[in-house]
Amino acid sequence: MPKGYRTYLPEQDLLLPPSLRAWLEEDHLVYFVSDVVDQLDLSAIHAVYAKEKRGQPPYDPRLMTKLLVFGYCTGVFSSRKIQKRLREDIPFKVLAAGNEPDFRTISDFRKIHVEALENLFEQVLAMALECGAIKLGRVSLDGTKLKANASKHKAMSYDRMKEKQQQLKKEVKQLLAAAAAADEEEDCQYGSQRGDELPEELRRRETRLARIKEAKKVLEQRARDKAAADGKSAAAAKPEDKDQYNFTDPESRIMKGADGIVQGYNAQAAVEPTLLLIVGQSVTEAANDKKQLMPMVELIEQQSGQRPEVILADNGYCSEENLEHLESAEQPERRIEGFIATGKQKHGEHRLPAKRGPLPQGATKVDRMKRKLQTKVGKAVYAARKCVVEPVFGQIKQARGFRQFLLRGKAKVKGEWALLCLTHNVLRLYAAMRY
């Protein structure tokens, strides 16, 4: 007699439980996300709708915020994919409570309220720090390159712009001459001309010429701003021939990341070692981290409400100016001890003992930091850095699969990075409270 099987009747109607919540375990992430968002102040989002009295009632901001937060927590970033999950996925259905906003509504909500969503990062961080009773001591700082919503093939160098501008000017001039000759011939044959629009080919070239002119102006202004920041004469500053401008997302930059050369942004994060919470975050278009240490220290204090006692960072943040900033606060209690690599170590170099004897007269702060990191204490403290901040980037980029921003422009990208950091903290707090 063949072995019996459990009943399988695909055509039979199911007797569903009275509530979809009964389909999920009580400590499911979706309930935690819902509870966290219910505690947030969404007044900035509500204020936008309070001014608009026309049209159909919008979806509740709590619902829309929960969908985005839960989506980013679970690696579902695309508005189209969120809409698909709303139709097929029980946790999303539970969260939406019968609502099914379409992808355009979800996408528009993210774009319209990106600044308000960015500000929610501080609220969630305060909640997490309080629940974990965390006081900032050592904080690890690092940056990661993330692709912009733009192709690097849509970028053009300043040198290429000059060539293309001359070429387009010549082509426009030729087309105008040809059009004038055609008009003159038709005038002789038919009398007065009709005054039709410019030929499509001419309009297309003029449009491209105008965009290249605008791009050149942007690069020239960037060169002046950089010169002024470096204390040089801005009037005489000119872009380098290799300076790039991207026509899809002009504020993004060509930069070298772990995945090679990308058109993207430099996302910054500061992480504490207890729960691996992100306690400070920002986005910059700078290709390296040299000028990010001081702004990030201020952001950590602003976003977390606490000033760290110790900063750990790799050699990308090392400079005389940065080390001076950490040590020279006007008030002693505001000084921060730094453990910042002064360069890339050769294989096995970390095992070598520190040199004995005093440093030579006139040793720089970088020299002193190098000696400090060669001591047993310095080695032990700095070694903890890669176990704190690097796993956070790995979780965001590998585990959740976020490799490219969906929004364009630095302001919107900053909001999206804040949302990513916010959801990372939600996941860390969820894990800590669950186990």
N, C-alpha and C positions, 0 to 999 in steps of 0.2 A: 504494500500500500504506500503510495507516494506521501512524502512529508507534507503536513498541512502548513498553510501560510496564514499570516494575519490578514484580516479583512481588508480588501482594497477595492473600493467602489468609486471610481472617479466621477461618475455621473450623479452620484447621490448628493443632494444639498446638505451643506454643513449646518449644524446648529451652533451658531457663533455665540460666544459668551456675551453677556449684556454690555461689557465694556472692552474696548481694545486693549486697555491697560492689563487685562488678565492674560494677554498673550506674552507679556514680558515679565522677567523677574523683577522683584521689587527694587533692587539696587541697580537697575539698568542705567547706563550713562544718560539716556534721553531724559529721565526724570531729574537727574542731577543738573543737567543743562537747563531744564525748564525752571527748576527752583532757583538756580543762580541768576538767570535773567530776570526772574520775578523780583529779585532783590535790587536790581539796578535802577538807577534814575534815568529814565528815557525822556525826560521833559524836553530836551532839545529836539528830539524827533517829533514828539507830540505838537510842539509849537509850530512846526512847518504846516501841519494839517489844520491847525486851528485857524490859520489865515485863509484857507481855501474852503468856500462854502458850496461851490458848484460841483456837479458830477456825482458819480456813484460814491458811496462811502468807501474809504480805503480799507485795506486789511489792517488789523490791529498791529501796531508796531512791535508789541511783545511777540506775536506770532512770527513776524518777519525776521526779527532779531534772533529768535530761537532757531529758526531754520538755517540762518547763516552760521551761527555759532556751532550748532550741531553738525552742519555740513563740513565746516572747516575742521572740526574735531575728528571727523571720521574720514577725511580725505576726499570729500565730495565738494569741489570748489566751483564747478561750472553751474550756472543757473539752469541750463537745460538738464543737467544730470540731477540737480535737486528736484526739478519738476518731475522727472522720471521716477525718482525715489518716492515722491509723494503718491504716485499711483501704484507702486509695487512693493514698497518697503514698510513693514509694520511700525518701526520706531518713528519714521517720518510721519506716518498716518496718525500715530498717537499724538505727536507733537502738534500737528496741524488741526486736530480735532474736527475733521470733516471738511476743512478748507483745502482748496487746491489752486493757489496762485500760480499763474503761468510763468514761464521762464523770463519773459519780458518784464513782468511786474517785479520779480525777484532781482533781476539785473538792475532795473531802474532804482529800486530801493537801496541797493548797495552803492550805486553811483551818487544818488542824491544825498544820502546820509553818511557818506564815508567819513566826514570830519567828526560827526557825533559818535560813530562806531569807534573811531580812533580814540576818543576821549573815554570810552568805556574800559580801556586797558587799565587805567589807573584805579578805577572802581574795583575791578576784579582782583588786581594786585593787592590792594588794601585788604580785601576780604581774605585772600590767601595768606598774606603775612600775619594777619590777626589770628586766623584759624590755626596756623602753624606756630604761633608765638615766636616768630623769627625776628631777630635783631641782626641787621647786616654787619658782618665782620669782613671776611674775605669775599671778594666778588671777582669773578673771572670775566674778562672782556674779549670779544673777538668779532670779526666781521665775515660775512659770506657773500659771494657774488650770486645774484639771482637774475635770470633772464627777464628782460622787459617784454612787454607785449609789442614787440617790434623786431623785424629782421635786421641783422647786421648788413645784409645786402641792400637795405634801403638807406644806408649811410653814404655820405660823400665827403671826401677830404676837401680842405680849403683850396689846395692846389688844383684839384679836379674841378672845383666850382669855377675858378678863374678861367680855366680852359673851356668849360661848358658854356659859361656866360658869353665868351667871345664867339663861340660857335653858334649859339642861339641868336645872338645879335645879328650875325652875318646872315643866318637863314631867314630871320624875320625881315631883314632889309631886302633880301632877294624876293621873298614872297610878296612884300608890299610893292616892289617894283613891277613884279609880274601882274599883280592885281591892278595896278595903275595903268599898265599897258593894255590889259584886257578891257578896262573901263573905257579907255580912250578909243580903242577899236570899236567897242559897242556903241559909243556915243556917235562915232562917224556913221555907223551902220543903222542905228535905231533911234538916234536923238538923245534926249535926256535920260540919265541912268536912274535905276529904281531905288538905289540906296539900301540894298540888302545887307544882312549881317556879314561880318568878316568870314572868310572861308574857315572851316573847322580846323584845318591844318595850321593856319595862322594863329587862331585863337589858342590852340593847344601849345604851340611854341611860346606864345606870349605869357601864358599861364605858368609854364615851366620856368621861363626867364624871371618872372616876378617872384616865384618861390625860391629860386637860387639867390636872387638879390637879398631877400629877407634872411635866408640862411647865412649868407656872408656877413650881414649886419650883426646877427646873433653871435657868430664866432669872433668877430672883431670886438664886440662888447665884452665877451668872456675874457679875451686877451687883456683888455683894459682893466677889468675887475681883478684879474689875477695879478697884474703888475702892481695895482694899488695895494692889494693885500700883502704883497711881498715888499712893500715900501719902495717901489720903483716908479718911474714916471709913466703914468697911464696914457698920456697924450701920444707918446711915440710907440706904444705897444702894438704889436701886430700878431695875428695868429701864425702858428707854424703851419707849413704846407701840409703836414700830416694830420692836423686837427680835424676831427670828424663832426658831422651834423647828421642826425637821423631824421628823415622826413616823416616817419610814422610816430615816433615818440622823441621829440627834439631834446627833452631833458635827460634822456638816458645816455649812456656813454659806452664806448668800446672799452672793455676791461678784461684782464686775464683772471680766470677763476679756476676752480678745481676741474671743471669740465672743458677747459681750454678757453679760447677767446670768445667772449659773449657780448652781445648788446644788452646791457643791463644796468643794475643798480647795486650798490654796496650796502647790504643790510647789516646793521649793528645790533648786538645783543649783549647785555651784562647779566650774568647768572650767579645766583647764590648757591652754596654747596649742600644745603640741608635737604630741600625738596626739589632742587634744580629749577626753581622759579626764575623766570626772566624778570629782572627788577629794573631794567632800563632798556629802551629800544629806540631805534631811529633808522632812517634811510638817508644815504647820501649818494650823490653822483660822482664823488671823488673815487678815483681808481685805487688809491691806497689809503692806509689808516693813519698816516703820520699826523694829520690834523684833527683826528677824531677823539683823542683821549680826553682833552679838556671839555669839549661839548658833552661827551658821554658821562663824565663825572657829574656835571651839573644836571643832566637829564635823570641820572639815577636818583639824585636827591629830590628832584622835582616830582618824578613819577612814583617813587616809593615812599617819599616823606622821610627818608633816612639817608645819612651820609655814610658811605662805607669806610671802614677803617683801613682796609688793605685792598689794593688793586693788583690783579695778576693779568698780564697781557704778553703777547708774543712780540717779536722784534719789529713788527710792522708799526708799533706804537712808540718805538723808542726814539727819542731825540733829547737834546740838552734842554730845549724849551719845555717839553712835557715833564721831564723829571724835576725841573725847577718849579713847575706849577704845583706838583704834588707836595713838595716839601716847604713851599714858601707862603702858605696861607697866613694871613695876618693874625689869626687866632690859633694857638697851638692845637686846640681840640679839633680844628678843621683840617689839620694836616693829614695826609693820607700816605701810608707806607706803600711803596711800589715794589713789585717783583716783576720786572719787565725785561724780557730777553734783549740782549744787545746785538745779536746776530744769530745766524743759523749755526748750530753746533755740528761739527764733523762727527762721523761715526765713532762712538766710544769716548768722545771728549767729556761727556757728563760723568764718567767714572774717574777722571783725573782729579787728584786732590787740589785744593786751593793753594796758590802760591803763598809762601810765607813772607813775612816782613811788611813794612809799611809801603803804601803806594808812593810812587815818585812825586816830587813836588810839582804842582801844577796839574795834577790828575783831574780829568773832567768828571762830571756827574755820570757820564756813560761808563767811564773807566771804573768808577766806584761801584756802579750797578753790576758791571761784569764780575768784579771781585766778589761782590755780595752773593751772586748766584752760583759762585764756585764753592761757597761754604756748605757744610752739611745741612744747615737750616735752610739756606737759600735754595739748595737743590730739592729738598723735601717739599718746601712750600710751592715752588714753581711747578714741580711734577704733578701736583694736584689739578693744575689748570686744565689739562687735556681731558681729565675725567669729569669735568664740570660743564664747560661750555661746548666742547665738540660733540658730545652725545645729544645735546639739544638741537644743534643744526642737523645732525643725522636723523633725529626723530622727525623733524619737520620735512626734510628733503627726501629721506629714504622711506621711513615708515608711513608717513602720510602722503608722500608723493608730490609735494609742492615744489615744482622746478621752475615755474614761470609766473610772473604777475599777470593777472587778468585785466587790470585797469591800466590806464596810460596817464602819464604826467606825474611829476614827483609828489604833488599834494595827494593824489589819489593812491599812489603806490605806498606812501607813508601810512595811509589809512588801512590799506590791505595788510601791510606788514604788522601793524598794531593788532589787527584782527587775528592774524596768525599767532602772534605772541600771546594774546588774550586767551585763545583756545588752548595753547600749550599749557598755560597756567591752570586753566580749568581741568585739563586732563591730569596734571600733576596733583592738584588738590583732590580730585576724584579718587585717584589711586591711593593717596595718603589716607583718606577718610574711609576707604573701603577695606584696606588691609591692616 
